Amino acid sequence: MSSRYKSYSPYVSPFDPCTPIRVKTYSTPPNLYMGFQPKNLQQFTPQEALRAGTLWKAFYDPYYSPYERVKGDDPE
């Protein structure tokens, strides 16, 4: 299975007035790697499904910002 997080290096102009972001990352959804929906997939309860945004656990993909701190990190 491929990684759900991809990254690329955009072109950085020498005349760019802002500090460039040298590596950009993005997340791809799990349904991209599943050719078809198999039978009997595990399901969330109705309340959990409303919070998760999907009924099936295999399609759940929480979003974590690359700028979020990992829990337990000390503030600088």
PDB file of N, H, CA, C and O in Angstrom:
ATOM      1  N   MET A   1       0.846  -1.188   0.000  1.00  0.00           N
ATOM      2  CA  MET A   1       0.000   0.000   0.000  1.00  0.00           C
ATOM      3  C   MET A   1       0.884   1.242   0.000  1.00  0.00           C
ATOM      4  O   MET A   1       1.896   1.292   0.699  1.00  0.00           O
ATOM      5  N   SER A   2       0.513   2.203  -0.756  1.00  0.00           N
ATOM      6  H   SER A   2      -0.309   2.162  -1.324  1.00  0.00           H
ATOM      7  CA  SER A   2       1.268   3.455  -0.831  1.00  0.00           C
ATOM      8  C   SER A   2       1.029   4.299   0.414  1.00  0.00           C
ATOM      9  O   SER A   2       0.060   4.095   1.145  1.00  0.00           O
ATOM     10  N   SER A   3       1.917   5.237   0.637  1.00  0.00           N
ATOM     11  H   SER A   3       2.705   5.403   0.043  1.00  0.00           H
ATOM     12  CA  SER A   3       1.769   6.159   1.756  1.00  0.00           C
ATOM     13  C   SER A   3       0.631   7.133   1.461  1.00  0.00           C
ATOM     14  O   SER A   3       0.472   7.585   0.327  1.00  0.00           O
ATOM     15  N   ARG A   4      -0.164   7.454   2.489  1.00  0.00           N
ATOM     16  H   ARG A   4      -0.035   7.087   3.410  1.00  0.00           H
ATOM     17  CA  ARG A   4      -1.267   8.389   2.283  1.00  0.00           C
ATOM     18  C   ARG A   4      -0.792   9.830   2.310  1.00  0.00           C
ATOM     19  O   ARG A   4      -1.549  10.738   1.969  1.00  0.00           O
ATOM     20  N   TYR A   5       0.458  10.053   2.714  1.00  0.00           N
ATOM     21  H   TYR A   5       1.073   9.316   2.991  1.00  0.00           H
ATOM     22  CA  TYR A   5       1.004  11.403   2.724  1.00  0.00           C
ATOM     23  C   TYR A   5       2.041  11.522   1.624  1.00  0.00           C
ATOM     24  O   TYR A   5       2.993  10.743   1.572  1.00  0.00           O
ATOM     25  N   LYS A   6       1.861  12.478   0.762  1.00  0.00           N
ATOM     26  H   LYS A   6       1.088  13.111   0.804  1.00  0.00           H
ATOM     27  CA  LYS A   6       2.769  12.706  -0.356  1.00  0.00           C
ATOM     28  C   LYS A   6       3.450  14.053  -0.148  1.00  0.00           C
ATOM     29  O   LYS A   6       2.953  14.903   0.590  1.00  0.00           O
ATOM     30  N   SER A   7       4.578  14.236  -0.797  1.00  0.00           N
ATOM     31  H   SER A   7       4.982  13.545  -1.397  1.00  0.00           H
ATOM     32  CA  SER A   7       5.268  15.523  -0.721  1.00  0.00           C
ATOM     33  C   SER A   7       5.914  15.830  -2.063  1.00  0.00           C
ATOM     34  O   SER A   7       6.205  14.932  -2.853  1.00  0.00           O
ATOM     35  N   TYR A   8       6.129  17.106  -2.302  1.00  0.00           N
ATOM     36  H   TYR A   8       5.893  17.836  -1.660  1.00  0.00           H
ATOM     37  CA  TYR A   8       6.789  17.548  -3.530  1.00  0.00           C
ATOM     38  C   TYR A   8       7.538  18.842  -3.255  1.00  0.00           C
ATOM     39  O   TYR A   8       7.262  19.542  -2.281  1.00  0.00           O
ATOM     40  N   SER A   9       8.479  19.143  -4.120  1.00  0.00           N
ATOM     41  H   SER A   9       8.703  18.573  -4.911  1.00  0.00           H
ATOM     42  CA  SER A   9       9.271  20.371  -3.994  1.00  0.00           C
ATOM     43  C   SER A   9       8.884  21.323  -5.119  1.00  0.00           C
ATOM     44  O   SER A   9       9.213  21.062  -6.276  1.00  0.00           O
ATOM     45  N   PRO A  10       8.187  22.427  -4.809  1.00  0.00           N
ATOM     46  CA  PRO A  10       7.807  23.377  -5.855  1.00  0.00           C
ATOM     47  C   PRO A  10       9.002  24.224  -6.295  1.00  0.00           C
ATOM     48  O   PRO A  10      10.028  24.285  -5.618  1.00  0.00           O
ATOM     49  N   TYR A  11       8.843  24.857  -7.416  1.00  0.00           N
ATOM     50  H   TYR A  11       8.009  24.808  -7.967  1.00  0.00           H
ATOM     51  CA  TYR A  11       9.878  25.772  -7.923  1.00  0.00           C
ATOM     52  C   TYR A  11       9.971  26.972  -6.984  1.00  0.00           C
ATOM     53  O   TYR A  11       8.953  27.530  -6.575  1.00  0.00           O
ATOM     54  N   VAL A  12      11.180  27.356  -6.651  1.00  0.00           N
ATOM     55  H   VAL A  12      12.007  26.903  -6.983  1.00  0.00           H
ATOM     56  CA  VAL A  12      11.423  28.522  -5.800  1.00  0.00           C
ATOM     57  C   VAL A  12      12.144  29.566  -6.636  1.00  0.00           C
ATOM     58  O   VAL A  12      13.271  29.354  -7.084  1.00  0.00           O
ATOM     59  N   SER A  13      11.484  30.688  -6.839  1.00  0.00           N
ATOM     60  H   SER A  13      10.568  30.860  -6.475  1.00  0.00           H
ATOM     61  CA  SER A  13      12.064  31.764  -7.637  1.00  0.00           C
ATOM     62  C   SER A  13      13.075  32.552  -6.808  1.00  0.00           C
ATOM     63  O   SER A  13      12.860  32.763  -5.614  1.00  0.00           O
ATOM     64  N   PRO A  14      14.162  32.984  -7.416  1.00  0.00           N
ATOM     65  CA  PRO A  14      15.120  33.806  -6.671  1.00  0.00           C
ATOM     66  C   PRO A  14      14.557  35.200  -6.381  1.00  0.00           C
ATOM     67  O   PRO A  14      15.098  35.929  -5.550  1.00  0.00           O
ATOM     68  N   PHE A  15      13.470  35.568  -7.065  1.00  0.00           N
ATOM     69  H   PHE A  15      13.030  34.975  -7.740  1.00  0.00           H
ATOM     70  CA  PHE A  15      12.870  36.893  -6.880  1.00  0.00           C
ATOM     71  C   PHE A  15      11.617  36.851  -6.014  1.00  0.00           C
ATOM     72  O   PHE A  15      10.900  37.848  -5.922  1.00  0.00           O
ATOM     73  N   ASP A  16      11.345  35.729  -5.385  1.00  0.00           N
ATOM     74  H   ASP A  16      11.928  34.920  -5.460  1.00  0.00           H
ATOM     75  CA  ASP A  16      10.165  35.589  -4.531  1.00  0.00           C
ATOM     76  C   ASP A  16      10.336  36.464  -3.293  1.00  0.00           C
ATOM     77  O   ASP A  16      11.327  36.312  -2.578  1.00  0.00           O
ATOM     78  N   PRO A  17       9.395  37.383  -3.013  1.00  0.00           N
ATOM     79  CA  PRO A  17       9.540  38.279  -1.872  1.00  0.00           C
ATOM     80  C   PRO A  17       9.286  37.588  -0.524  1.00  0.00           C
ATOM     81  O   PRO A  17       9.703  38.091   0.519  1.00  0.00           O
ATOM     82  N   CYS A  18       8.610  36.448  -0.546  1.00  0.00           N
ATOM     83  H   CYS A  18       8.271  36.039  -1.393  1.00  0.00           H
ATOM     84  CA  CYS A  18       8.302  35.741   0.701  1.00  0.00           C
ATOM     85  C   CYS A  18       9.291  34.600   0.926  1.00  0.00           C
ATOM     86  O   CYS A  18       9.951  34.136  -0.004  1.00  0.00           O
ATOM     87  N   THR A  19       9.375  34.168   2.153  1.00  0.00           N
ATOM     88  H   THR A  19       8.838  34.544   2.908  1.00  0.00           H
ATOM     89  CA  THR A  19      10.204  33.009   2.472  1.00  0.00           C
ATOM     90  C   THR A  19       9.577  31.781   1.820  1.00  0.00           C
ATOM     91  O   THR A  19       8.406  31.496   2.068  1.00  0.00           O
ATOM     92  N   PRO A  20      10.313  31.053   1.001  1.00  0.00           N
ATOM     93  CA  PRO A  20       9.710  29.926   0.285  1.00  0.00           C
ATOM     94  C   PRO A  20       9.478  28.710   1.178  1.00  0.00           C
ATOM     95  O   PRO A  20      10.196  28.479   2.150  1.00  0.00           O
ATOM     96  N   ILE A  21       8.457  27.948   0.818  1.00  0.00           N
ATOM     97  H   ILE A  21       7.874  28.136   0.028  1.00  0.00           H
ATOM     98  CA  ILE A  21       8.209  26.651   1.441  1.00  0.00           C
ATOM     99  C   ILE A  21       8.846  25.635   0.503  1.00  0.00           C
ATOM    100  O   ILE A  21       8.353  25.414  -0.603  1.00  0.00           O
ATOM    101  N   ARG A  22       9.919  25.028   0.932  1.00  0.00           N
ATOM    102  H   ARG A  22      10.319  25.208   1.830  1.00  0.00           H
ATOM    103  CA  ARG A  22      10.705  24.160   0.044  1.00  0.00           C
ATOM    104  C   ARG A  22      10.064  22.796  -0.195  1.00  0.00           C
ATOM    105  O   ARG A  22      10.199  22.240  -1.284  1.00  0.00           O
ATOM    106  N   VAL A  23       9.373  22.250   0.797  1.00  0.00           N
ATOM    107  H   VAL A  23       9.263  22.702   1.682  1.00  0.00           H
ATOM    108  CA  VAL A  23       8.704  20.957   0.630  1.00  0.00           C
ATOM    109  C   VAL A  23       7.262  21.112   1.070  1.00  0.00           C
ATOM    110  O   VAL A  23       6.990  21.545   2.189  1.00  0.00           O
ATOM    111  N   LYS A  24       6.343  20.761   0.193  1.00  0.00           N
ATOM    112  H   LYS A  24       6.564  20.409  -0.717  1.00  0.00           H
ATOM    113  CA  LYS A  24       4.914  20.820   0.504  1.00  0.00           C
ATOM    114  C   LYS A  24       4.390  19.398   0.606  1.00  0.00           C
ATOM    115  O   LYS A  24       4.780  18.530  -0.175  1.00  0.00           O
ATOM    116  N   THR A  25       3.493  19.153   1.581  1.00  0.00           N
ATOM    117  H   THR A  25       3.175  19.858   2.215  1.00  0.00           H
ATOM    118  CA  THR A  25       2.919  17.828   1.764  1.00  0.00           C
ATOM    119  C   THR A  25       1.402  17.909   1.665  1.00  0.00           C
ATOM    120  O   THR A  25       0.800  18.952   1.920  1.00  0.00           O
ATOM    121  N   TYR A  26       0.801  16.788   1.289  1.00  0.00           N
ATOM    122  H   TYR A  26       1.291  15.941   1.082  1.00  0.00           H
ATOM    123  CA  TYR A  26      -0.651  16.701   1.229  1.00  0.00           C
ATOM    124  C   TYR A  26      -1.071  15.267   1.527  1.00  0.00           C
ATOM    125  O   TYR A  26      -0.278  14.334   1.399  1.00  0.00           O
ATOM    126  N   SER A  27      -2.317  15.108   1.924  1.00  0.00           N
ATOM    127  H   SER A  27      -2.961  15.866   2.028  1.00  0.00           H
ATOM    128  CA  SER A  27      -2.860  13.810   2.287  1.00  0.00           C
ATOM    129  C   SER A  27      -3.795  13.324   1.189  1.00  0.00           C
ATOM    130  O   SER A  27      -4.553  14.110   0.622  1.00  0.00           O
ATOM    131  N   THR A  28      -3.743  12.034   0.890  1.00  0.00           N
ATOM    132  H   THR A  28      -3.126  11.395   1.351  1.00  0.00           H
ATOM    133  CA  THR A  28      -4.660  11.449  -0.083  1.00  0.00           C
ATOM    134  C   THR A  28      -5.669  10.584   0.667  1.00  0.00           C
ATOM    135  O   THR A  28      -5.303   9.945   1.653  1.00  0.00           O
ATOM    136  N   PRO A  29      -6.926  10.545   0.231  1.00  0.00           N
ATOM    137  CA  PRO A  29      -7.955   9.799   0.956  1.00  0.00           C
ATOM    138  C   PRO A  29      -7.776   8.288   0.808  1.00  0.00           C
ATOM    139  O   PRO A  29      -7.254   7.822  -0.205  1.00  0.00           O
ATOM    140  N   PRO A  30      -8.209   7.518   1.817  1.00  0.00           N
ATOM    141  CA  PRO A  30      -8.026   6.066   1.782  1.00  0.00           C
ATOM    142  C   PRO A  30      -8.797   5.380   0.651  1.00  0.00           C
ATOM    143  O   PRO A  30      -8.374   4.326   0.177  1.00  0.00           O
ATOM    144  N   ASN A  31      -9.914   5.955   0.213  1.00  0.00           N
ATOM    145  H   ASN A  31     -10.257   6.812   0.598  1.00  0.00           H
ATOM    146  CA  ASN A  31     -10.693   5.311  -0.854  1.00  0.00           C
ATOM    147  C   ASN A  31      -9.937   5.300  -2.186  1.00  0.00           C
ATOM    148  O   ASN A  31     -10.329   4.583  -3.107  1.00  0.00           O
ATOM    149  N   LEU A  32      -8.878   6.071  -2.298  1.00  0.00           N
ATOM    150  H   LEU A  32      -8.560   6.654  -1.550  1.00  0.00           H
ATOM    151  CA  LEU A  32      -8.062   6.076  -3.514  1.00  0.00           C
ATOM    152  C   LEU A  32      -7.338   4.754  -3.707  1.00  0.00           C
ATOM    153  O   LEU A  32      -7.045   4.362  -4.837  1.00  0.00           O
ATOM    154  N   TYR A  33      -7.050   4.068  -2.610  1.00  0.00           N
ATOM    155  H   TYR A  33      -7.288   4.387  -1.692  1.00  0.00           H
ATOM    156  CA  TYR A  33      -6.271   2.837  -2.657  1.00  0.00           C
ATOM    157  C   TYR A  33      -7.124   1.580  -2.564  1.00  0.00           C
ATOM    158  O   TYR A  33      -6.596   0.469  -2.512  1.00  0.00           O
ATOM    159  N   MET A  34      -8.446   1.754  -2.544  1.00  0.00           N
ATOM    160  H   MET A  34      -8.875   2.656  -2.587  1.00  0.00           H
ATOM    161  CA  MET A  34      -9.351   0.609  -2.478  1.00  0.00           C
ATOM    162  C   MET A  34     -10.105   0.542  -3.803  1.00  0.00           C
ATOM    163  O   MET A  34     -10.916   1.420  -4.099  1.00  0.00           O
ATOM    164  N   GLY A  35      -9.845  -0.485  -4.597  1.00  0.00           N
ATOM    165  H   GLY A  35      -9.186  -1.198  -4.357  1.00  0.00           H
ATOM    166  CA  GLY A  35     -10.445  -0.588  -5.927  1.00  0.00           C
ATOM    167  C   GLY A  35     -11.958  -0.707  -5.907  1.00  0.00           C
ATOM    168  O   GLY A  35     -12.636  -0.155  -6.774  1.00  0.00           O
ATOM    169  N   PHE A  36     -12.490  -1.415  -4.936  1.00  0.00           N
ATOM    170  H   PHE A  36     -11.939  -1.863  -4.231  1.00  0.00           H
ATOM    171  CA  PHE A  36     -13.927  -1.563  -4.785  1.00  0.00           C
ATOM    172  C   PHE A  36     -14.221  -1.693  -3.302  1.00  0.00           C
ATOM    173  O   PHE A  36     -13.323  -1.940  -2.498  1.00  0.00           O
ATOM    174  N   GLN A  37     -15.483  -1.525  -2.950  1.00  0.00           N
ATOM    175  H   GLN A  37     -16.213  -1.324  -3.603  1.00  0.00           H
ATOM    176  CA  GLN A  37     -15.852  -1.610  -1.536  1.00  0.00           C
ATOM    177  C   GLN A  37     -16.211  -3.059  -1.217  1.00  0.00           C
ATOM    178  O   GLN A  37     -17.241  -3.550  -1.677  1.00  0.00           O
ATOM    179  N   PRO A  38     -15.377  -3.752  -0.434  1.00  0.00           N
ATOM    180  CA  PRO A  38     -15.665  -5.145  -0.109  1.00  0.00           C
ATOM    181  C   PRO A  38     -16.883  -5.291   0.795  1.00  0.00           C
ATOM    182  O   PRO A  38     -17.302  -4.337   1.450  1.00  0.00           O
ATOM    183  N   LYS A  39     -17.439  -6.481   0.822  1.00  0.00           N
ATOM    184  H   LYS A  39     -17.098  -7.256   0.290  1.00  0.00           H
ATOM    185  CA  LYS A  39     -18.584  -6.759   1.691  1.00  0.00           C
ATOM    186  C   LYS A  39     -18.146  -6.808   3.140  1.00  0.00           C
ATOM    187  O   LYS A  39     -16.983  -7.067   3.449  1.00  0.00           O
ATOM    188  N   ASN A  40     -19.092  -6.556   4.015  1.00  0.00           N
ATOM    189  H   ASN A  40     -20.037  -6.346   3.764  1.00  0.00           H
ATOM    190  CA  ASN A  40     -18.926  -6.707   5.467  1.00  0.00           C
ATOM    191  C   ASN A  40     -17.790  -5.868   6.053  1.00  0.00           C
ATOM    192  O   ASN A  40     -17.046  -6.349   6.908  1.00  0.00           O
ATOM    193  N   LEU A  41     -17.651  -4.633   5.605  1.00  0.00           N
ATOM    194  H   LEU A  41     -18.255  -4.242   4.911  1.00  0.00           H
ATOM    195  CA  LEU A  41     -16.675  -3.733   6.218  1.00  0.00           C
ATOM    196  C   LEU A  41     -17.145  -3.348   7.615  1.00  0.00           C
ATOM    197  O   LEU A  41     -18.346  -3.238   7.863  1.00  0.00           O
ATOM    198  N   GLN A  42     -16.199  -3.144   8.523  1.00  0.00           N
ATOM    199  H   GLN A  42     -15.224  -3.234   8.322  1.00  0.00           H
ATOM    200  CA  GLN A  42     -16.560  -2.699   9.865  1.00  0.00           C
ATOM    201  C   GLN A  42     -17.220  -1.331   9.783  1.00  0.00           C
ATOM    202  O   GLN A  42     -16.818  -0.481   8.989  1.00  0.00           O
ATOM    203  N   GLN A  43     -18.251  -1.127  10.626  1.00  0.00           N
ATOM    204  H   GLN A  43     -18.577  -1.817  11.271  1.00  0.00           H
ATOM    205  CA  GLN A  43     -18.977   0.134  10.624  1.00  0.00           C
ATOM    206  C   GLN A  43     -18.863   0.817  11.974  1.00  0.00           C
ATOM    207  O   GLN A  43     -18.697   0.176  13.011  1.00  0.00           O
ATOM    208  N   PHE A  44     -18.958   2.158  11.928  1.00  0.00           N
ATOM    209  H   PHE A  44     -19.093   2.679  11.085  1.00  0.00           H
ATOM    210  CA  PHE A  44     -19.072   2.937  13.151  1.00  0.00           C
ATOM    211  C   PHE A  44     -20.511   2.847  13.644  1.00  0.00           C
ATOM    212  O   PHE A  44     -21.413   2.502  12.880  1.00  0.00           O
ATOM    213  N   THR A  45     -20.724   3.155  14.908  1.00  0.00           N
ATOM    214  H   THR A  45     -19.992   3.435  15.528  1.00  0.00           H
ATOM    215  CA  THR A  45     -22.093   3.318  15.388  1.00  0.00           C
ATOM    216  C   THR A  45     -22.635   4.599  14.750  1.00  0.00           C
ATOM    217  O   THR A  45     -21.848   5.424  14.285  1.00  0.00           O
ATOM    218  N   PRO A  46     -23.950   4.786  14.715  1.00  0.00           N
ATOM    219  CA  PRO A  46     -24.484   6.008  14.089  1.00  0.00           C
ATOM    220  C   PRO A  46     -23.916   7.303  14.684  1.00  0.00           C
ATOM    221  O   PRO A  46     -23.649   8.253  13.949  1.00  0.00           O
ATOM    222  N   GLN A  47     -23.732   7.347  15.998  1.00  0.00           N
ATOM    223  H   GLN A  47     -23.950   6.575  16.596  1.00  0.00           H
ATOM    224  CA  GLN A  47     -23.194   8.561  16.624  1.00  0.00           C
ATOM    225  C   GLN A  47     -21.732   8.771  16.217  1.00  0.00           C
ATOM    226  O   GLN A  47     -21.331   9.894  15.914  1.00  0.00           O
ATOM    227  N   GLU A  48     -20.940   7.704  16.208  1.00  0.00           N
ATOM    228  H   GLU A  48     -21.266   6.791  16.454  1.00  0.00           H
ATOM    229  CA  GLU A  48     -19.536   7.820  15.801  1.00  0.00           C
ATOM    230  C   GLU A  48     -19.432   8.189  14.324  1.00  0.00           C
ATOM    231  O   GLU A  48     -18.552   8.956  13.932  1.00  0.00           O
ATOM    232  N   ALA A  49     -20.334   7.640  13.504  1.00  0.00           N
ATOM    233  H   ALA A  49     -21.049   7.018  13.823  1.00  0.00           H
ATOM    234  CA  ALA A  49     -20.305   7.926  12.066  1.00  0.00           C
ATOM    235  C   ALA A  49     -20.566   9.403  11.799  1.00  0.00           C
ATOM    236  O   ALA A  49     -19.956   9.986  10.903  1.00  0.00           O
ATOM    237  N   LEU A  50     -21.465  10.012  12.564  1.00  0.00           N
ATOM    238  H   LEU A  50     -21.961   9.538  13.292  1.00  0.00           H
ATOM    239  CA  LEU A  50     -21.727  11.448  12.387  1.00  0.00           C
ATOM    240  C   LEU A  50     -20.491  12.272  12.731  1.00  0.00           C
ATOM    241  O   LEU A  50     -20.206  13.270  12.070  1.00  0.00           O
ATOM    242  N   ARG A  51     -19.754  11.858  13.767  1.00  0.00           N
ATOM    243  H   ARG A  51     -19.985  11.047  14.304  1.00  0.00           H
ATOM    244  CA  ARG A  51     -18.532  12.581  14.138  1.00  0.00           C
ATOM    245  C   ARG A  51     -17.409  12.343  13.137  1.00  0.00           C
ATOM    246  O   ARG A  51     -16.639  13.254  12.836  1.00  0.00           O
ATOM    247  N   ALA A  52     -17.316  11.111  12.620  1.00  0.00           N
ATOM    248  H   ALA A  52     -17.942  10.371  12.865  1.00  0.00           H
ATOM    249  CA  ALA A  52     -16.219  10.754  11.717  1.00  0.00           C
ATOM    250  C   ALA A  52     -16.475  11.209  10.290  1.00  0.00           C
ATOM    251  O   ALA A  52     -15.530  11.427   9.532  1.00  0.00           O
ATOM    252  N   GLY A  53     -17.745  11.355   9.911  1.00  0.00           N
ATOM    253  H   GLY A  53     -18.513  11.178  10.527  1.00  0.00           H
ATOM    254  CA  GLY A  53     -18.063  11.772   8.545  1.00  0.00           C
ATOM    255  C   GLY A  53     -18.169  10.618   7.568  1.00  0.00           C
ATOM    256  O   GLY A  53     -18.306  10.841   6.365  1.00  0.00           O
ATOM    257  N   THR A  54     -18.109   9.390   8.060  1.00  0.00           N
ATOM    258  H   THR A  54     -17.999   9.209   9.037  1.00  0.00           H
ATOM    259  CA  THR A  54     -18.260   8.207   7.216  1.00  0.00           C
ATOM    260  C   THR A  54     -18.798   7.063   8.063  1.00  0.00           C
ATOM    261  O   THR A  54     -18.583   7.026   9.275  1.00  0.00           O
ATOM    262  N   LEU A  55     -19.488   6.144   7.432  1.00  0.00           N
ATOM    263  H   LEU A  55     -19.662   6.174   6.448  1.00  0.00           H
ATOM    264  CA  LEU A  55     -20.036   4.994   8.143  1.00  0.00           C
ATOM    265  C   LEU A  55     -18.991   3.897   8.318  1.00  0.00           C
ATOM    266  O   LEU A  55     -19.019   3.163   9.306  1.00  0.00           O
ATOM    267  N   TRP A  56     -18.077   3.783   7.370  1.00  0.00           N
ATOM    268  H   TRP A  56     -18.055   4.379   6.567  1.00  0.00           H
ATOM    269  CA  TRP A  56     -17.124   2.681   7.368  1.00  0.00           C
ATOM    270  C   TRP A  56     -15.773   3.106   7.935  1.00  0.00           C
ATOM    271  O   TRP A  56     -15.234   4.154   7.579  1.00  0.00           O
ATOM    272  N   LYS A  57     -15.239   2.271   8.823  1.00  0.00           N
ATOM    273  H   LYS A  57     -15.677   1.420   9.112  1.00  0.00           H
ATOM    274  CA  LYS A  57     -13.961   2.582   9.480  1.00  0.00           C
ATOM    275  C   LYS A  57     -12.801   2.602   8.492  1.00  0.00           C
ATOM    276  O   LYS A  57     -11.837   3.342   8.688  1.00  0.00           O
ATOM    277  N   ALA A  58     -12.881   1.797   7.429  1.00  0.00           N
ATOM    278  H   ALA A  58     -13.664   1.196   7.269  1.00  0.00           H
ATOM    279  CA  ALA A  58     -11.789   1.745   6.444  1.00  0.00           C
ATOM    280  C   ALA A  58     -11.660   3.062   5.676  1.00  0.00           C
ATOM    281  O   ALA A  58     -10.586   3.367   5.156  1.00  0.00           O
ATOM    282  N   PHE A  59     -12.736   3.842   5.600  1.00  0.00           N
ATOM    283  H   PHE A  59     -13.607   3.594   6.022  1.00  0.00           H
ATOM    284  CA  PHE A  59     -12.703   5.101   4.858  1.00  0.00           C
ATOM    285  C   PHE A  59     -12.469   6.313   5.748  1.00  0.00           C
ATOM    286  O   PHE A  59     -12.442   7.440   5.252  1.00  0.00           O
ATOM    287  N   TYR A  60     -12.299   6.108   7.042  1.00  0.00           N
ATOM    288  H   TYR A  60     -12.321   5.193   7.445  1.00  0.00           H
ATOM    289  CA  TYR A  60     -12.069   7.219   7.960  1.00  0.00           C
ATOM    290  C   TYR A  60     -10.643   7.733   7.810  1.00  0.00           C
ATOM    291  O   TYR A  60      -9.688   6.958   7.844  1.00  0.00           O
ATOM    292  N   ASP A  61     -10.510   9.020   7.646  1.00  0.00           N
ATOM    293  H   ASP A  61     -11.286   9.650   7.617  1.00  0.00           H
ATOM    294  CA  ASP A  61      -9.202   9.642   7.476  1.00  0.00           C
ATOM    295  C   ASP A  61      -9.177  10.952   8.259  1.00  0.00           C
ATOM    296  O   ASP A  61      -9.606  11.984   7.743  1.00  0.00           O
ATOM    297  N   PRO A  62      -8.680  10.926   9.498  1.00  0.00           N
ATOM    298  CA  PRO A  62      -8.624  12.169  10.253  1.00  0.00           C
ATOM    299  C   PRO A  62      -7.590  13.105   9.648  1.00  0.00           C
ATOM    300  O   PRO A  62      -6.562  12.659   9.137  1.00  0.00           O
ATOM    301  N   TYR A  63      -7.861  14.389   9.706  1.00  0.00           N
ATOM    302  H   TYR A  63      -8.696  14.751  10.121  1.00  0.00           H
ATOM    303  CA  TYR A  63      -6.923  15.375   9.172  1.00  0.00           C
ATOM    304  C   TYR A  63      -6.081  15.936  10.301  1.00  0.00           C
ATOM    305  O   TYR A  63      -6.608  16.407  11.309  1.00  0.00           O
ATOM    306  N   TYR A  64      -4.785  15.882  10.128  1.00  0.00           N
ATOM    307  H   TYR A  64      -4.357  15.500   9.309  1.00  0.00           H
ATOM    308  CA  TYR A  64      -3.862  16.501  11.068  1.00  0.00           C
ATOM    309  C   TYR A  64      -3.053  17.521  10.290  1.00  0.00           C
ATOM    310  O   TYR A  64      -2.394  17.184   9.307  1.00  0.00           O
ATOM    311  N   SER A  65      -3.106  18.759  10.731  1.00  0.00           N
ATOM    312  H   SER A  65      -3.642  19.032  11.530  1.00  0.00           H
ATOM    313  CA  SER A  65      -2.344  19.816  10.081  1.00  0.00           C
ATOM    314  C   SER A  65      -0.857  19.579  10.293  1.00  0.00           C
ATOM    315  O   SER A  65      -0.455  19.173  11.383  1.00  0.00           O
ATOM    316  N   PRO A  66      -0.033  19.819   9.283  1.00  0.00           N
ATOM    317  CA  PRO A  66       1.404  19.663   9.487  1.00  0.00           C
ATOM    318  C   PRO A  66       1.963  20.684  10.472  1.00  0.00           C
ATOM    319  O   PRO A  66       3.097  20.543  10.930  1.00  0.00           O
ATOM    320  N   TYR A  67       1.182  21.706  10.801  1.00  0.00           N
ATOM    321  H   TYR A  67       0.261  21.821  10.429  1.00  0.00           H
ATOM    322  CA  TYR A  67       1.634  22.739  11.719  1.00  0.00           C
ATOM    323  C   TYR A  67       1.208  22.479  13.160  1.00  0.00           C
ATOM    324  O   TYR A  67       1.614  23.204  14.067  1.00  0.00           O
ATOM    325  N   GLU A  68       0.383  21.436  13.377  1.00  0.00           N
ATOM    326  H   GLU A  68       0.053  20.846  12.640  1.00  0.00           H
ATOM    327  CA  GLU A  68      -0.041  21.108  14.729  1.00  0.00           C
ATOM    328  C   GLU A  68       1.122  20.510  15.499  1.00  0.00           C
ATOM    329  O   GLU A  68       1.967  19.815  14.934  1.00  0.00           O
ATOM    330  N   ARG A  69       1.154  20.784  16.776  1.00  0.00           N
ATOM    331  H   ARG A  69       0.468  21.349  17.234  1.00  0.00           H
ATOM    332  CA  ARG A  69       2.191  20.186  17.615  1.00  0.00           C
ATOM    333  C   ARG A  69       1.748  18.778  18.001  1.00  0.00           C
ATOM    334  O   ARG A  69       0.560  18.512  18.181  1.00  0.00           O
ATOM    335  N   VAL A  70       2.705  17.903  18.123  1.00  0.00           N
ATOM    336  H   VAL A  70       3.670  18.119  17.977  1.00  0.00           H
ATOM    337  CA  VAL A  70       2.423  16.560  18.600  1.00  0.00           C
ATOM    338  C   VAL A  70       2.145  16.650  20.086  1.00  0.00           C
ATOM    339  O   VAL A  70       2.811  17.402  20.798  1.00  0.00           O
ATOM    340  N   LYS A  71       1.156  15.882  20.571  1.00  0.00           N
ATOM    341  H   LYS A  71       0.615  15.270  19.993  1.00  0.00           H
ATOM    342  CA  LYS A  71       0.828  15.931  21.993  1.00  0.00           C
ATOM    343  C   LYS A  71       2.053  15.565  22.819  1.00  0.00           C
ATOM    344  O   LYS A  71       2.770  14.614  22.507  1.00  0.00           O
ATOM    345  N   GLY A  72       2.276  16.318  23.851  1.00  0.00           N
ATOM    346  H   GLY A  72       1.694  17.091  24.104  1.00  0.00           H
ATOM    347  CA  GLY A  72       3.412  16.058  24.716  1.00  0.00           C
ATOM    348  C   GLY A  72       4.612  16.955  24.418  1.00  0.00           C
ATOM    349  O   GLY A  72       5.574  16.976  25.185  1.00  0.00           O
ATOM    350  N   ASP A  73       4.559  17.701  23.299  1.00  0.00           N
ATOM    351  H   ASP A  73       3.777  17.684  22.676  1.00  0.00           H
ATOM    352  CA  ASP A  73       5.664  18.620  22.999  1.00  0.00           C
ATOM    353  C   ASP A  73       5.638  19.795  23.970  1.00  0.00           C
ATOM    354  O   ASP A  73       4.571  20.304  24.314  1.00  0.00           O
ATOM    355  N   ASP A  74       6.798  20.211  24.401  1.00  0.00           N
ATOM    356  H   ASP A  74       7.665  19.797  24.122  1.00  0.00           H
ATOM    357  CA  ASP A  74       6.900  21.365  25.285  1.00  0.00           C
ATOM    358  C   ASP A  74       6.857  22.648  24.450  1.00  0.00           C
ATOM    359  O   ASP A  74       7.496  22.719  23.400  1.00  0.00           O
ATOM    360  N   PRO A  75       6.112  23.662  24.904  1.00  0.00           N
ATOM    361  CA  PRO A  75       6.109  24.935  24.169  1.00  0.00           C
ATOM    362  C   PRO A  75       7.479  25.597  24.268  1.00  0.00           C
ATOM    363  O   PRO A  75       8.170  25.504  25.282  1.00  0.00           O
ATOM    364  N   GLU A  76       7.836  26.250  23.206  1.00  0.00           N
ATOM    365  H   GLU A  76       7.275  26.326  22.382  1.00  0.00           H
ATOM    366  CA  GLU A  76       9.149  26.909  23.166  1.00  0.00           C
ATOM    367  C   GLU A  76       9.099  28.266  23.803  1.00  0.00           C
ATOM    368  O   GLU A  76      10.114  28.961  23.857  1.00  0.00           O
TER     369      GLU A  76
END
